[in-house]
Amino acid sequence: MNGEGAWLKNGNPIGDLRNVPRCGARNRRGTPCQCPAMRNGRCRLHGGLSTGPKTPEGIERIRRAVTKHGQYSKLAEEDRKNCRKVLHDFQQLLAVADALYCARSSTRWERLLNPLTPAEREAVLKKYNKRIEADKARFSGLLKHGPTR
């Protein structure tokens, strides 16, 4: 090449690269960059970071593009929190149901009441009925709210 012009690839205009504007950004040596400048005044290496998408569609597109697995997204964390709440509620329901089942088990009940006198049996039944009512109230409260989701 003799410096006057050359045929360029990809339809770029012919011109002398010695006359194009230069980037001018400070490089690591502290001298101005001598690469040819783009339209924004800087070269391809010093063009600056993107300011990012501005429209909601662009922001959503970038959010989806950088999401690897979504394990720590707000939606996933909320789902885990709800699952823990449902599990806790279910464990409470099982505890109440188990207590009611064990208390109403006929063989166990009979074994408990047989050695008692009639007065003692009355006291036990009174105490037992209070506990059943308390369990029913707690059980119905859990059923009203149901699993949170």
VMD Tcl script that builds the backbone (N, CA, C; Angstrom):
set m [mol new atoms 447]
animate dup $m
set s [atomselect $m all]
$s set {name element resname resid chain x y z} {
  {N N MET 1 A 0.852 -1.195 0.000}
  {CA C MET 1 A 0.000 0.000 0.000}
  {C C MET 1 A 0.880 1.234 0.000}
  {N N ASN 2 A 0.478 2.178 -0.723}
  {CA C ASN 2 A 1.257 3.408 -0.799}
  {C C ASN 2 A 0.653 4.513 0.055}
  {N N GLY 3 A -0.353 4.237 0.864}
  {CA C GLY 3 A -0.912 5.216 1.781}
  {C C GLY 3 A -2.029 6.039 1.207}
  {N N GLU 4 A -2.316 5.937 -0.083}
  {CA C GLU 4 A -3.359 6.757 -0.680}
  {C C GLU 4 A -4.742 6.173 -0.469}
  {N N GLY 5 A -4.896 4.903 -0.410}
  {CA C GLY 5 A -6.200 4.291 -0.251}
  {C C GLY 5 A -6.115 2.821 -0.565}
  {N N ALA 6 A -7.052 2.084 -0.092}
  {CA C ALA 6 A -7.030 0.646 -0.331}
  {C C ALA 6 A -8.463 0.152 -0.378}
  {N N TRP 7 A -8.646 -0.989 -1.010}
  {CA C TRP 7 A -9.955 -1.608 -1.036}
  {C C TRP 7 A -10.173 -2.304 0.307}
  {N N LEU 8 A -11.307 -2.012 0.940}
  {CA C LEU 8 A -11.589 -2.571 2.264}
  {C C LEU 8 A -12.670 -3.637 2.170}
  {N N LYS 9 A -12.688 -4.503 3.151}
  {CA C LYS 9 A -13.676 -5.577 3.189}
  {C C LYS 9 A -15.017 -5.055 3.697}
  {N N ASN 10 A -16.047 -5.831 3.447}
  {CA C ASN 10 A -17.391 -5.595 3.992}
  {C C ASN 10 A -17.996 -4.254 3.599}
  {N N GLY 11 A -17.613 -3.722 2.462}
  {CA C GLY 11 A -18.245 -2.515 1.958}
  {C C GLY 11 A -17.833 -1.237 2.676}
  {N N ASN 12 A -16.748 -1.265 3.435}
  {CA C ASN 12 A -16.296 -0.052 4.109}
  {C C ASN 12 A -15.718 0.916 3.095}
  {N N PRO 13 A -15.835 2.217 3.362}
  {CA C PRO 13 A -15.338 3.183 2.380}
  {C C PRO 13 A -13.817 3.170 2.298}
  {N N ILE 14 A -13.369 3.553 1.121}
  {CA C ILE 14 A -11.927 3.635 0.905}
  {C C ILE 14 A -11.435 4.944 1.518}
  {N N GLY 15 A -10.293 4.877 2.163}
  {CA C GLY 15 A -9.732 6.094 2.735}
  {C C GLY 15 A -8.351 5.821 3.286}
  {N N ASP 16 A -7.673 6.892 3.615}
  {CA C ASP 16 A -6.332 6.773 4.163}
  {C C ASP 16 A -6.468 6.712 5.683}
  {N N LEU 17 A -6.038 5.613 6.289}
  {CA C LEU 17 A -6.163 5.448 7.727}
  {C C LEU 17 A -5.272 6.406 8.509}
  {N N ARG 18 A -4.314 7.023 7.836}
  {CA C ARG 18 A -3.458 7.985 8.544}
  {C C ARG 18 A -4.193 9.293 8.830}
  {N N ASN 19 A -5.302 9.524 8.115}
  {CA C ASN 19 A -6.013 10.793 8.269}
  {C C ASN 19 A -7.283 10.690 9.118}
  {N N VAL 20 A -7.627 9.501 9.606}
  {CA C VAL 20 A -8.856 9.366 10.388}
  {C C VAL 20 A -8.630 9.872 11.808}
  {N N PRO 21 A -9.718 10.334 12.464}
  {CA C PRO 21 A -9.557 10.781 13.858}
  {C C PRO 21 A -9.131 9.621 14.757}
  {N N ARG 22 A -8.388 9.935 15.773}
  {CA C ARG 22 A -7.880 8.923 16.701}
  {C C ARG 22 A -8.686 8.942 17.992}
  {N N CYS 23 A -8.605 7.848 18.733}
  {CA C CYS 23 A -9.371 7.677 19.974}
  {C C CYS 23 A -8.915 8.694 21.018}
  {N N GLY 24 A -7.657 8.703 21.354}
  {CA C GLY 24 A -7.131 9.680 22.297}
  {C C GLY 24 A -7.279 9.305 23.764}
  {N N ALA 25 A -7.912 8.166 24.088}
  {CA C ALA 25 A -8.061 7.762 25.494}
  {C C ALA 25 A -6.698 7.381 26.054}
  {N N ARG 26 A -6.509 7.580 27.338}
  {CA C ARG 26 A -5.239 7.227 27.970}
  {C C ARG 26 A -5.139 5.710 28.060}
  {N N ASN 27 A -4.040 5.166 27.578}
  {CA C ASN 27 A -3.841 3.725 27.691}
  {C C ASN 27 A -2.958 3.424 28.902}
  {N N ARG 28 A -2.525 2.179 29.042}
  {CA C ARG 28 A -1.762 1.793 30.228}
  {C C ARG 28 A -0.397 2.468 30.309}
  {N N ARG 29 A 0.153 2.817 29.173}
  {CA C ARG 29 A 1.446 3.507 29.188}
  {C C ARG 29 A 1.301 4.983 29.528}
  {N N GLY 30 A 0.055 5.451 29.552}
  {CA C GLY 30 A -0.188 6.864 29.845}
  {C C GLY 30 A -0.203 7.744 28.607}
  {N N THR 31 A -0.045 7.136 27.453}
  {CA C THR 31 A -0.064 7.900 26.203}
  {C C THR 31 A -1.449 7.798 25.570}
  {N N PRO 32 A -1.804 8.716 24.685}
  {CA C PRO 32 A -3.118 8.640 24.035}
  {C C PRO 32 A -3.208 7.437 23.101}
  {N N CYS 33 A -4.371 6.817 23.072}
  {CA C CYS 33 A -4.616 5.666 22.203}
  {C C CYS 33 A -4.613 6.148 20.751}
  {N N GLN 34 A -3.967 5.383 19.870}
  {CA C GLN 34 A -3.846 5.765 18.469}
  {C C GLN 34 A -4.761 4.965 17.543}
  {N N CYS 35 A -5.683 4.195 18.108}
  {CA C CYS 35 A -6.623 3.425 17.281}
  {C C CYS 35 A -7.600 4.373 16.583}
  {N N PRO 36 A -8.094 4.001 15.414}
  {CA C PRO 36 A -9.082 4.836 14.732}
  {C C PRO 36 A -10.367 4.938 15.562}
  {N N ALA 37 A -10.920 6.124 15.610}
  {CA C ALA 37 A -12.114 6.358 16.425}
  {C C ALA 37 A -13.375 5.928 15.688}
  {N N MET 38 A -14.366 5.539 16.461}
  {CA C MET 38 A -15.681 5.236 15.903}
  {C C MET 38 A -16.499 6.530 15.912}
  {N N ARG 39 A -17.800 6.408 15.635}
  {CA C ARG 39 A -18.649 7.600 15.596}
  {C C ARG 39 A -18.734 8.306 16.946}
  {N N ASN 40 A -18.611 7.539 18.050}
  {CA C ASN 40 A -18.718 8.170 19.364}
  {C C ASN 40 A -17.423 8.846 19.805}
  {N N GLY 41 A -16.373 8.797 18.983}
  {CA C GLY 41 A -15.119 9.480 19.293}
  {C C GLY 41 A -14.095 8.601 19.964}
  {N N ARG 42 A -14.453 7.374 20.304}
  {CA C ARG 42 A -13.518 6.447 20.940}
  {C C ARG 42 A -13.361 5.215 20.063}
  {N N CYS 43 A -12.296 4.455 20.312}
  {CA C CYS 43 A -12.070 3.239 19.530}
  {C C CYS 43 A -12.911 2.103 20.081}
  {N N ARG 44 A -12.816 0.963 19.464}
  {CA C ARG 44 A -13.600 -0.187 19.895}
  {C C ARG 44 A -13.165 -0.684 21.266}
  {N N LEU 45 A -11.933 -0.396 21.654}
  {CA C LEU 45 A -11.434 -0.832 22.962}
  {C C LEU 45 A -11.810 0.139 24.072}
  {N N HIS 46 A -11.932 1.414 23.720}
  {CA C HIS 46 A -12.199 2.443 24.732}
  {C C HIS 46 A -13.569 3.086 24.557}
  {N N GLY 47 A -14.504 2.368 23.966}
  {CA C GLY 47 A -15.816 2.942 23.676}
  {C C GLY 47 A -16.669 3.197 24.900}
  {N N GLY 48 A -16.285 2.678 26.043}
  {CA C GLY 48 A -17.060 2.897 27.260}
  {C C GLY 48 A -18.077 1.799 27.478}
  {N N LEU 49 A -18.508 1.672 28.700}
  {CA C LEU 49 A -19.485 0.658 29.042}
  {C C LEU 49 A -20.868 1.076 28.569}
  {N N SER 50 A -21.695 0.103 28.293}
  {CA C SER 50 A -23.060 0.379 27.906}
  {C C SER 50 A -23.809 0.947 29.113}
  {N N THR 51 A -24.709 1.868 28.873}
  {CA C THR 51 A -25.513 2.415 29.963}
  {C C THR 51 A -26.703 1.518 30.261}
  {N N GLY 52 A -26.838 0.442 29.495}
  {CA C GLY 52 A -27.881 -0.540 29.768}
  {C C GLY 52 A -29.196 -0.206 29.088}
  {N N PRO 53 A -30.122 -1.152 29.123}
  {CA C PRO 53 A -31.413 -0.933 28.471}
  {C C PRO 53 A -32.256 0.058 29.257}
  {N N LYS 54 A -33.079 0.788 28.546}
  {CA C LYS 54 A -33.921 1.814 29.170}
  {C C LYS 54 A -35.397 1.422 29.204}
  {N N THR 55 A -35.828 0.626 28.240}
  {CA C THR 55 A -37.245 0.273 28.179}
  {C C THR 55 A -37.525 -0.931 29.076}
  {N N PRO 56 A -38.755 -1.084 29.557}
  {CA C PRO 56 A -39.090 -2.254 30.379}
  {C C PRO 56 A -38.847 -3.579 29.648}
  {N N GLU 57 A -39.105 -3.606 28.330}
  {CA C GLU 57 A -38.868 -4.830 27.568}
  {C C GLU 57 A -37.387 -5.169 27.545}
  {N N GLY 58 A -36.561 -4.155 27.347}
  {CA C GLY 58 A -35.108 -4.372 27.325}
  {C C GLY 58 A -34.582 -4.820 28.677}
  {N N ILE 59 A -35.092 -4.217 29.733}
  {CA C ILE 59 A -34.666 -4.592 31.082}
  {C C ILE 59 A -35.053 -6.044 31.369}
  {N N GLU 60 A -36.268 -6.436 30.977}
  {CA C GLU 60 A -36.717 -7.817 31.185}
  {C C GLU 60 A -35.873 -8.781 30.363}
  {N N ARG 61 A -35.538 -8.401 29.138}
  {CA C ARG 61 A -34.719 -9.258 28.278}
  {C C ARG 61 A -33.340 -9.493 28.905}
  {N N ILE 62 A -32.734 -8.438 29.439}
  {CA C ILE 62 A -31.427 -8.565 30.092}
  {C C ILE 62 A -31.560 -9.405 31.357}
  {N N ARG 63 A -32.634 -9.208 32.126}
  {CA C ARG 63 A -32.823 -9.976 33.354}
  {C C ARG 63 A -32.906 -11.468 33.052}
  {N N ARG 64 A -33.641 -11.801 31.985}
  {CA C ARG 64 A -33.749 -13.212 31.608}
  {C C ARG 64 A -32.424 -13.753 31.079}
  {N N ALA 65 A -31.671 -12.907 30.387}
  {CA C ALA 65 A -30.415 -13.355 29.790}
  {C C ALA 65 A -29.358 -13.660 30.851}
  {N N VAL 66 A -29.354 -12.928 31.948}
  {CA C VAL 66 A -28.314 -13.137 32.959}
  {C C VAL 66 A -28.750 -14.093 34.062}
  {N N THR 67 A -29.988 -14.557 34.048}
  {CA C THR 67 A -30.449 -15.494 35.069}
  {C C THR 67 A -29.938 -16.882 34.721}
  {N N LYS 68 A -29.151 -17.459 35.626}
  {CA C LYS 68 A -28.601 -18.785 35.369}
  {C C LYS 68 A -29.563 -19.874 35.808}
  {N N HIS 69 A -30.062 -19.778 37.037}
  {CA C HIS 69 A -30.932 -20.827 37.538}
  {C C HIS 69 A -32.123 -20.285 38.300}
  {N N GLY 70 A -32.082 -19.065 38.779}
  {CA C GLY 70 A -33.212 -18.457 39.458}
  {C C GLY 70 A -33.405 -18.917 40.893}
  {N N GLN 71 A -32.405 -19.604 41.463}
  {CA C GLN 71 A -32.543 -20.138 42.818}
  {C C GLN 71 A -32.666 -19.030 43.860}
  {N N TYR 72 A -32.083 -17.879 43.595}
  {CA C TYR 72 A -32.104 -16.794 44.566}
  {C C TYR 72 A -32.993 -15.636 44.128}
  {N N SER 73 A -33.846 -15.865 43.149}
  {CA C SER 73 A -34.752 -14.810 42.706}
  {C C SER 73 A -35.815 -14.570 43.776}
  {N N LYS 74 A -36.466 -13.425 43.712}
  {CA C LYS 74 A -37.497 -13.098 44.696}
  {C C LYS 74 A -38.621 -14.126 44.675}
  {N N LEU 75 A -38.990 -14.556 43.476}
  {CA C LEU 75 A -40.068 -15.531 43.344}
  {C C LEU 75 A -39.694 -16.868 43.995}
  {N N ALA 76 A -38.466 -17.322 43.767}
  {CA C ALA 76 A -38.027 -18.596 44.348}
  {C C ALA 76 A -37.949 -18.502 45.870}
  {N N GLU 77 A -37.449 -17.388 46.377}
  {CA C GLU 77 A -37.350 -17.219 47.838}
  {C C GLU 77 A -38.749 -17.175 48.455}
  {N N GLU 78 A -39.672 -16.497 47.786}
  {CA C GLU 78 A -41.050 -16.436 48.288}
  {C C GLU 78 A -41.697 -17.823 48.271}
  {N N ASP 79 A -41.434 -18.597 47.220}
  {CA C ASP 79 A -41.962 -19.956 47.145}
  {C C ASP 79 A -41.425 -20.817 48.281}
  {N N ARG 80 A -40.123 -20.707 48.557}
  {CA C ARG 80 A -39.544 -21.490 49.654}
  {C C ARG 80 A -40.140 -21.081 50.992}
  {N N LYS 81 A -40.356 -19.776 51.169}
  {CA C LYS 81 A -40.953 -19.294 52.416}
  {C C LYS 81 A -42.367 -19.852 52.578}
  {N N ASN 82 A -43.142 -19.827 51.501}
  {CA C ASN 82 A -44.508 -20.367 51.544}
  {C C ASN 82 A -44.498 -21.866 51.809}
  {N N CYS 83 A -43.548 -22.590 51.216}
  {CA C CYS 83 A -43.465 -24.035 51.454}
  {C C CYS 83 A -43.150 -24.325 52.918}
  {N N ARG 84 A -42.234 -23.541 53.509}
  {CA C ARG 84 A -41.929 -23.735 54.923}
  {C C ARG 84 A -43.152 -23.472 55.783}
  {N N LYS 85 A -43.930 -22.434 55.433}
  {CA C LYS 85 A -45.141 -22.102 56.184}
  {C C LYS 85 A -46.170 -23.232 56.073}
  {N N VAL 86 A -46.367 -23.744 54.856}
  {CA C VAL 86 A -47.317 -24.840 54.642}
  {C C VAL 86 A -46.862 -26.071 55.418}
  {N N LEU 87 A -45.572 -26.369 55.380}
  {CA C LEU 87 A -45.048 -27.522 56.105}
  {C C LEU 87 A -45.259 -27.367 57.606}
  {N N HIS 88 A -45.005 -26.172 58.123}
  {CA C HIS 88 A -45.204 -25.908 59.552}
  {C C HIS 88 A -46.678 -26.094 59.927}
  {N N ASP 89 A -47.580 -25.522 59.121}
  {CA C ASP 89 A -49.015 -25.671 59.384}
  {C C ASP 89 A -49.431 -27.145 59.332}
  {N N PHE 90 A -48.887 -27.872 58.361}
  {CA C PHE 90 A -49.223 -29.281 58.223}
  {C C PHE 90 A -48.722 -30.084 59.431}
  {N N GLN 91 A -47.518 -29.747 59.914}
  {CA C GLN 91 A -46.994 -30.433 61.097}
  {C C GLN 91 A -47.879 -30.171 62.309}
  {N N GLN 92 A -48.379 -28.942 62.436}
  {CA C GLN 92 A -49.286 -28.639 63.542}
  {C C GLN 92 A -50.585 -29.433 63.417}
  {N N LEU 93 A -51.117 -29.508 62.202}
  {CA C LEU 93 A -52.337 -30.282 61.986}
  {C C LEU 93 A -52.123 -31.759 62.322}
  {N N LEU 94 A -50.975 -32.293 61.930}
  {CA C LEU 94 A -50.682 -33.693 62.235}
  {C C LEU 94 A -50.556 -33.918 63.736}
  {N N ALA 95 A -49.940 -32.969 64.436}
  {CA C ALA 95 A -49.790 -33.113 65.884}
  {C C ALA 95 A -51.159 -33.119 66.563}
  {N N VAL 96 A -52.038 -32.227 66.132}
  {CA C VAL 96 A -53.383 -32.174 66.720}
  {C C VAL 96 A -54.147 -33.449 66.394}
  {N N ALA 97 A -54.102 -33.883 65.155}
  {CA C ALA 97 A -54.818 -35.095 64.751}
  {C C ALA 97 A -54.281 -36.310 65.501}
  {N N ASP 98 A -52.962 -36.368 65.648}
  {CA C ASP 98 A -52.356 -37.489 66.370}
  {C C ASP 98 A -52.793 -37.487 67.836}
  {N N ALA 99 A -52.818 -36.306 68.444}
  {CA C ALA 99 A -53.242 -36.210 69.844}
  {C C ALA 99 A -54.698 -36.651 69.998}
  {N N LEU 100 A -55.550 -36.201 69.093}
  {CA C LEU 100 A -56.960 -36.596 69.167}
  {C C LEU 100 A -57.129 -38.099 68.937}
  {N N TYR 101 A -56.392 -38.650 67.997}
  {CA C TYR 101 A -56.496 -40.080 67.708}
  {C C TYR 101 A -56.027 -40.908 68.902}
  {N N CYS 102 A -54.876 -40.526 69.466}
  {CA C CYS 102 A -54.334 -41.281 70.601}
  {C C CYS 102 A -55.277 -41.212 71.796}
  {N N ALA 103 A -55.860 -40.053 72.030}
  {CA C ALA 103 A -56.741 -39.900 73.181}
  {C C ALA 103 A -58.027 -40.690 72.999}
  {N N ARG 104 A -58.482 -40.825 71.757}
  {CA C ARG 104 A -59.738 -41.516 71.506}
  {C C ARG 104 A -59.559 -43.005 71.252}
  {N N SER 105 A -58.334 -43.471 71.270}
  {CA C SER 105 A -58.082 -44.891 71.056}
  {C C SER 105 A -58.752 -45.673 72.182}
  {N N SER 106 A -59.674 -46.559 71.831}
  {CA C SER 106 A -60.522 -47.212 72.844}
  {C C SER 106 A -59.726 -48.069 73.811}
  {N N THR 107 A -58.771 -48.845 73.320}
  {CA C THR 107 A -58.030 -49.722 74.239}
  {C C THR 107 A -57.212 -48.910 75.223}
  {N N ARG 108 A -56.582 -47.883 74.733}
  {CA C ARG 108 A -55.781 -47.041 75.632}
  {C C ARG 108 A -56.696 -46.336 76.631}
  {N N TRP 109 A -57.818 -45.867 76.136}
  {CA C TRP 109 A -58.774 -45.142 76.988}
  {C C TRP 109 A -59.299 -46.042 78.103}
  {N N GLU 110 A -59.633 -47.243 77.739}
  {CA C GLU 110 A -60.146 -48.186 78.735}
  {C C GLU 110 A -59.080 -48.527 79.774}
  {N N ARG 111 A -57.855 -48.721 79.315}
  {CA C ARG 111 A -56.780 -49.029 80.260}
  {C C ARG 111 A -56.552 -47.888 81.237}
  {N N LEU 112 A -56.745 -46.667 80.759}
  {CA C LEU 112 A -56.559 -45.509 81.634}
  {C C LEU 112 A -57.687 -45.374 82.652}
  {N N LEU 113 A -58.910 -45.666 82.225}
  {CA C LEU 113 A -60.058 -45.419 83.098}
  {C C LEU 113 A -60.422 -46.583 84.021}
  {N N ASN 114 A -60.031 -47.797 83.694}
  {CA C ASN 114 A -60.422 -48.961 84.506}
  {C C ASN 114 A -60.017 -48.859 85.975}
  {N N PRO 115 A -58.779 -48.526 86.313}
  {CA C PRO 115 A -58.411 -48.553 87.735}
  {C C PRO 115 A -58.959 -47.377 88.536}
  {N N LEU 116 A -59.684 -46.463 87.895}
  {CA C LEU 116 A -60.142 -45.263 88.603}
  {C C LEU 116 A -61.508 -45.474 89.256}
  {N N THR 117 A -61.726 -44.726 90.314}
  {CA C THR 117 A -63.044 -44.703 90.959}
  {C C THR 117 A -63.964 -43.811 90.138}
  {N N PRO 118 A -65.281 -43.894 90.346}
  {CA C PRO 118 A -66.203 -43.055 89.573}
  {C C PRO 118 A -65.918 -41.551 89.712}
  {N N ALA 119 A -65.547 -41.099 90.872}
  {CA C ALA 119 A -65.242 -39.668 91.056}
  {C C ALA 119 A -63.992 -39.276 90.270}
  {N N GLU 120 A -62.990 -40.166 90.316}
  {CA C GLU 120 A -61.752 -39.886 89.560}
  {C C GLU 120 A -62.037 -39.911 88.058}
  {N N ARG 121 A -62.884 -40.855 87.650}
  {CA C ARG 121 A -63.245 -40.911 86.225}
  {C C ARG 121 A -63.920 -39.618 85.789}
  {N N GLU 122 A -64.797 -39.102 86.593}
  {CA C GLU 122 A -65.491 -37.845 86.270}
  {C C GLU 122 A -64.497 -36.695 86.125}
  {N N ALA 123 A -63.527 -36.631 87.033}
  {CA C ALA 123 A -62.515 -35.567 86.974}
  {C C ALA 123 A -61.677 -35.696 85.703}
  {N N VAL 124 A -61.289 -36.937 85.367}
  {CA C VAL 124 A -60.488 -37.168 84.159}
  {C C VAL 124 A -61.291 -36.799 82.917}
  {N N LEU 125 A -62.549 -37.204 82.860}
  {CA C LEU 125 A -63.381 -36.878 81.692}
  {C C LEU 125 A -63.565 -35.372 81.542}
  {N N LYS 126 A -63.726 -34.677 82.655}
  {CA C LYS 126 A -63.885 -33.223 82.606}
  {C C LYS 126 A -62.618 -32.573 82.034}
  {N N LYS 127 A -61.464 -33.023 82.568}
  {CA C LYS 127 A -60.178 -32.488 82.099}
  {C C LYS 127 A -59.955 -32.849 80.628}
  {N N TYR 128 A -60.322 -34.085 80.257}
  {CA C TYR 128 A -60.163 -34.567 78.891}
  {C C TYR 128 A -61.028 -33.762 77.930}
  {N N ASN 129 A -62.269 -33.495 78.318}
  {CA C ASN 129 A -63.170 -32.723 77.461}
  {C C ASN 129 A -62.672 -31.301 77.255}
  {N N LYS 130 A -62.090 -30.707 78.310}
  {CA C LYS 130 A -61.507 -29.362 78.151}
  {C C LYS 130 A -60.378 -29.385 77.126}
  {N N ARG 131 A -59.552 -30.411 77.226}
  {CA C ARG 131 A -58.422 -30.507 76.296}
  {C C ARG 131 A -58.909 -30.736 74.868}
  {N N ILE 132 A -59.939 -31.569 74.717}
  {CA C ILE 132 A -60.494 -31.806 73.380}
  {C C ILE 132 A -61.047 -30.510 72.794}
  {N N GLU 133 A -61.739 -29.730 73.616}
  {CA C GLU 133 A -62.290 -28.455 73.123}
  {C C GLU 133 A -61.176 -27.505 72.720}
  {N N ALA 134 A -60.111 -27.466 73.520}
  {CA C ALA 134 A -58.975 -26.602 73.166}
  {C C ALA 134 A -58.327 -27.064 71.865}
  {N N ASP 135 A -58.165 -28.375 71.705}
  {CA C ASP 135 A -57.591 -28.913 70.470}
  {C C ASP 135 A -58.490 -28.641 69.279}
  {N N LYS 136 A -59.790 -28.776 69.477}
  {CA C LYS 136 A -60.729 -28.484 68.382}
  {C C LYS 136 A -60.634 -27.029 67.959}
  {N N ALA 137 A -60.522 -26.132 68.948}
  {CA C ALA 137 A -60.421 -24.704 68.626}
  {C C ALA 137 A -59.140 -24.431 67.841}
  {N N ARG 138 A -58.038 -25.031 68.282}
  {CA C ARG 138 A -56.771 -24.824 67.571}
  {C C ARG 138 A -56.825 -25.443 66.189}
  {N N PHE 139 A -57.409 -26.620 66.103}
  {CA C PHE 139 A -57.524 -27.329 64.836}
  {C C PHE 139 A -58.398 -26.555 63.849}
  {N N SER 140 A -59.520 -26.026 64.333}
  {CA C SER 140 A -60.414 -25.278 63.439}
  {C C SER 140 A -59.774 -23.965 63.013}
  {N N GLY 141 A -58.971 -23.357 63.892}
  {CA C GLY 141 A -58.262 -22.133 63.517}
  {C C GLY 141 A -57.279 -22.390 62.395}
  {N N LEU 142 A -56.582 -23.513 62.450}
  {CA C LEU 142 A -55.645 -23.857 61.379}
  {C C LEU 142 A -56.393 -24.184 60.095}
  {N N LEU 143 A -57.539 -24.836 60.221}
  {CA C LEU 143 A -58.294 -25.186 59.023}
  {C C LEU 143 A -58.884 -23.946 58.356}
  {N N LYS 144 A -59.266 -22.941 59.175}
  {CA C LYS 144 A -59.839 -21.719 58.612}
  {C C LYS 144 A -58.835 -21.031 57.708}
  {N N HIS 145 A -57.607 -20.885 58.216}
  {CA C HIS 145 A -56.571 -20.176 57.458}
  {C C HIS 145 A -56.069 -21.039 56.321}
  {N N GLY 146 A -55.995 -22.331 56.544}
  {CA C GLY 146 A -55.563 -23.258 55.501}
  {C C GLY 146 A -54.126 -23.023 55.121}
  {N N PRO 147 A -53.641 -23.782 54.177}
  {CA C PRO 147 A -52.275 -23.571 53.728}
  {C C PRO 147 A -52.149 -22.235 53.030}
  {N N THR 148 A -51.103 -21.524 53.344}
  {CA C THR 148 A -50.907 -20.209 52.721}
  {C C THR 148 A -50.175 -20.393 51.415}
  {N N ARG 149 A -50.739 -19.893 50.374}
  {CA C ARG 149 A -50.089 -20.001 49.063}
  {C C ARG 149 A -50.550 -18.873 48.208}
}
mol reanalyze $m
mol bondsrecalc $m
mol representation Tube
mol addrep $m
